[in-house]
Amino acid sequence: MDSRRMEQVKSLRDEFDSGDFVKVQGRTDLFNGRVQLLVEKIRRVNPDQDKGQGFREEDCVLCAPRPVEEMWSELESLIQHVRDPFVRELLQRISTQHAGKLRIWPAAQTVHHAYRSGFLEHILSVARSALTLGASYSANQDLLTAGALLHDIGKLEELEYDRSTSYTRDGNLVGHVTLGTMMVRAAIAAIP
């Protein structure tokens, strides 16, 4: 639905940033056969103040359908089942170092898993597929797990996420494949 603010537009121009939650009071109107919202009052949401009136950020942000803690447990279980101690150490270092981002980052800006915790959902899905297919060919399960969990790890540096997703400078200039290679190389170099 389109919305319009007819008065005080200049004074409101710098009040909000992309991705901000706002509280709006207004009315609907029909214009050229389409319903539009005429904004009478608008302000940035104050989570503490507006919580009492029912505001919950998680109701407003598209998230992975599975709970984050459930997915995180699956990730930890996959890592614990890696037999090679060096591969397991690499995966533990990466997951510990980037735990905050791994839990909330989207996998992309617009294409697949482009929502909160979508990255974690994506790498777990790839891991399950790789391990299932790899079992049919007697492939090395440790390498399949590592490849699945690390194949897009550079997206944690390629993308910036705070309710909305954008590309970082390095993401635009270098890309997630090279950024991921650099992240993995640094983690490997730290393992005795």
N, C-alpha and C positions, 0 to 999 in steps of 0.2 A: 504494500500500500504506500502510495506517495504521501509525503507530509509537507506542510507549508508553515512557515512562520512569517507573518506579514510585518511585524513591528520589532524594533530593537535588534535587527539582524546584525548590524555592525558590532554592537556591544557583545553579542554572543559568539562571534566568529572565532575568537581565541579561547573560549571557555572549555572546549572539549577537544580530545584527541581521538584519532581512529581507535576503535575498540573500547572506548569508555562506555560504561553503562550510564544511562540517563533515566530520570524519572520525568514523565511527560503528563501534562494535563491538557486536554483538548477536546475537540468535537469533530465529528465526521461531517463531510459535505460531499455532494455529488457535483463533479465538474467534468464536462465533456463526456458524460456517461460513465465516469470512473469515480470510485469512492476515494477520497483523500482525507487525511487527518490535518485539521487546522490546529496548530500548536498554540496554546494559550500561555502555558508555563512550562519551562524546561530547566532542569538543573542536573548536575552530575550526581550520581548515586553516592550516598554515604552508607557503606555496608552496615556499619553498626547501628546507625539511626534507622535505616530502612528495613533491617532484618525483622524488626517488630511488626512491620506491615507486610511481611511475607517475602521480601527479597532474598533470594538465594542464588549466588553466582552460578552454581552448578546447574540450575534450571535454565540458564541463559546461554550456556556454552555447549556446543556440540562436542560430545565425548565418546570415547570407545564404548561399545556396549558391555564389555566385561569390566568388572571392577579392577582398578589398578593393582590393588594388593594381591588379587588372584593371579594376575598376569606376572607380577613381580616374583611371586612364589614359583611360577612355572619357569621363569628365566633362571632363578637360582637353582632349581632342580636340574635344568639342562646343563648348567655349568658344573654342578657337583657330579654329574654322570660322566664328565669328560675324564678319561683315564690318564692321558698324557699329562704329567704334572706341569710342564711348561705351557702347554696350550691352556690348561685349566687356570694357571696363574695369570696368563695374559687376559683371559676372559674376566676373571675376578677383578683384576686391576682396572680394566676398562669400565666394567659395570659399577664398581665402587666409585671411581673417579667421576663418572658422569651420571650417577644415580638420579640426581635431581632432574636433569634433562630427560633421561631415559623414561622416567615415570610420566612426564607430561607432554613432551614434544610431539607435534604431528609428524607424519612421514613425508608430507609434501604440502605445498601451498594450496594446490587446487585439485590434484588428480586423485591419487589413492590414499586412503587413511589420512585425509586432510582435516583432522580434528584432534582435540586433546587426547593424549595417550595413544594416538594412532601409530606412532613410530614403534612403540613397544608391541602393540598388536601385530604390526606388519612383520617385524623380525621373528616373532614367535610363530606366526603363520608360515613364514618361509622355512623356519627350522623344522616344524612338523612335516612339511611337504618334503624337504630334503632328506630327513631321516627315514621317512616312509619309503620314498623312492630309492634311496641309497641302500636300504636293507635288501632290496631285490637284486642288487648288483654287488653285494658284499663290499660296499664302499667303506672307507675309514670314517666311522661315526664321529670321531673327535674333530676331524677336519671339516666334515659337513656341518657340525654344530658351530664351529668357529666361523666358517664362511657365511653361514646364515645370520649369525648374530653380528658379524662385523661388516657385511657387504655394503651397508648404507650408513655406517657409523659417522662418516663425514658430514651427514646431514645435520648432526648436532652442532656443527660449526657453520654449515652452509645457511641454515635457517635461523631466524630470530623469532621468538615466540613469546607473546604476552597478550593472550586472548585473541590476537590476530597474528597471522604469519607473514613474514617478509624475508627477503634475502639479505644476508650480511654482505659487506663489501667483499670479504674473502669468498663468500658463496658465489657472488657474481663473477669475480675475477679468476678464481681457482677451480671451484666446483667441488662437489662432495666426494668424488672418487679420489682425487689427489689429497684433499683434506683428510679423508679417512686413512689413506696410506701413511700420511705424516703422523696421525694420531696413533696408529698401530705401531709404526716404527719407534716412536718415542716410548710407548709402553713396553715394547720388547727390549729396548735398550736398558730399561730400568730393572729388568729381571736378571739376577745374578746367574 
